[in-house]
Structure formats: C-alpha cells, structure tokens
Amino acid sequence: METPGLVVHGEAEPFSTALRSLVNNRLYSDVRFVVGQEQQEVFAHRCLLACRCNFFQRLLGQEPGPGVPSPVVLSTVPAEAFLAVLEFLYTNSVKLQRHSVSPVGRGLGGRGTEAEETALRLQPPTLQVLEVLTAAVEYGLEELRELCLEFVVKMLDVELVCETLQVAVTFGLGPLQERCIAFIEAHSQVQLPIFILPTPHLILLLPDPFSDPQEVLGTRGFLELSAPALLPLLRSDNLCVDEAELVLAARSWARVGAAVLERPVAEVAAPVVRELRLALLAPAELSALEEQNRREPLIPVEQIVEAWKCHALRRGDAAREAPCRRRRGTVPREHHRFLDLPFK
C-alpha cells in the first residue's frame, strides 16, 4: 500500500517578506491602477489579485489587448488604504493604523495655492483603519473586514467613534453600530470649545477639533454624521446628556450640514429633530428655544406646541407625539413629576 504524501511547510516569514516586496512594484507587474483623488499610480499583478479576490477577478477578467494597457481607475479609495488592501492580498497580513501617515492625499500635489496646501495639511489626519475597513467591505474581503473590525473595537475612543458609527451605518455593520452607540451613550457629555469656520456665506462657531474635546458631542466626527447615523443616538434613552445640551448639539450639527449642503438649517434638521424631547425642558427653557427658533428655524412649530401642551395639561400622555421619557443624563426639573416620569 502506497504511503500517503505529507504536506510540509517552509518558514512563513521569508515567503511573506518576498511577496510584500512585490506590492506596488513595477517589476513584472501587468496591471496599473490610478487610485484616489490624488491619482497615485499603483502597480500590481493581475493573477494574484484575481485569485485572491472576486472583486478583482471580475474587474480584471478581460485579457489586456496589445500595446500598453490603460490604467484601472479607482477614484473613491485613498491610495494608502488601497496599498494596505494590496498588502493583505499579497501576504495575508496588514499593518493597520489609526491615522494615515503618508503625505499622499493630505495636499493638492502642488496643484493648489500655498494657502490651499497649508489648509489641507492642517486638517485632522484621516483614520486609516476606517478607510481600509471601507475598502474591505466594498471589495468583499471578509477576513480583512473582520481584522479591521477587531482593531477598531480595541481602539475605539472619543475621536474615533463617530466616524466608525458612520461607516457602520453606511455598510449595515449592525454589531459595530451597537458598540459605537453604547460607547457614545457613556461619553456624551457636551464640552464645546469654540473655533471660527469661515464659509462663502457666513461664519460658523463650531467645536474646535484641535482642542482634544473629551466628549463625543463636541467632536468634528459628530458634526459630520449623516442623518441616518444621528437618528439612533437621538432615540437613545441612555445618553448621558441633558436635553437642553442635546438641542444645542443638534443645532450645531444642522448648521454644519446647512453650510456644506447649502440648504436651510431646518431642512437639514428635519429628518432627526423630531427625536428631541422638548417636553423635558422647563418653561423658561422652552420659551428661550421658541424665541431662538423664530430667529433661526430648526424645530417645527407644531413640535414646540406639543411640548407646551404637556406643560399646560401636566401630563406626559397629553401630546402623543411628544416624547417625554427622561434620558440617563436628563437633569431633573420641577415639572417632570407631572409627566408620569418618576425620578430614578
């Protein structure tokens, strides 16, 4: 009887090192990518990408014609993240980092004015691991996605959490979304140091992203959340923040969106503002909000009327559409005892 063969393995490290040397190496490459907004050239090897990833197998399925093949343009993935994906495909390992360290993508490559270049360099560094996670999801790389998720969960902090939440909502990563929301619920006390953001039409007073804010609602990531990402936060009973502060944070969020999208503040706020629990505000606070709302519309008048109805009738169920449940961080007010809301 013939003895079955035995699979033996050489050392993994030299093999991995040799393949890593081929990442973005023009030598023997047969496919060229133009990647990211910076349009960086990246060289790769068709057969390796195709056998490792179905996305690239479909993308590179056709044999190149005679002559110099045209580059494959991937404009939505940053170059540094794309190189990390290639490193994983070549070596089955990848170095993940919180922040991008390459200057690529942090400027205009000499194509802008000195002021524009300086402004871009002063922007907060991009979160490299989230860019790699996004690419892994888009390219269907399940193992790389899980490695990124594991890294993100270990590194989750005030600075990272809102951008992570946005990625989780965008790509339907339910467990990661729940983890982010739980973190924000525990770190949602507002501290708002101020900086001035000039725009073509107005000057905005916003939380300063360079002052290392200690709480989530004062970060740039919070201000840049999409409405679908902000909604589950405003629906939470466990936010450690009072409703008056939450109204201020929502207004800041809507102002940023209005400036970016060039739309009215009230229009930007419409998908989320219904989740603000105005009946929890004291009458004086509600009057001040009503006055500010006349000057800068944010909240539908009907919603403010519903809150006043709760006060007038001293019953939380008086206005069915007005949420009256206290959040974890709600500061007790005298009228809360009339809203069937026992202090905890």
Buried (B, 14 or more C-beta within 10 A) or exposed (E): EEEEEEEEEEEEEEEBEEBBEBBBEEEEBEBBBBBBEBEBEBBBBBEBBBEBBEBBEEBBEEEEEEEEEEBBEBEEBBBBBBBBBBBBBBBEEBEBBBEBEBEBBBBBBEEEEEEEBEEEEEEEEBBBBBBBBBBBBBBEBEEBBEBBBEBBBEBBEBBBBBBBBBBBBBBEBEEBBEBBBBBBBEBBBBEBEEEEBEEEEEEBEBBBBEEEBEBBBBBBBBBBBBBEBBBBBBEBEEBBBBBBBBBBBBBBBBBBBBBEEEEBBBEBBBEBBBBBBBBBBBBEBBEEBBEBBEEEBBBBEEBBEBBBBBBEEEBBEBBEEBBBEBBBBBBEBEBBEBBEBEEE
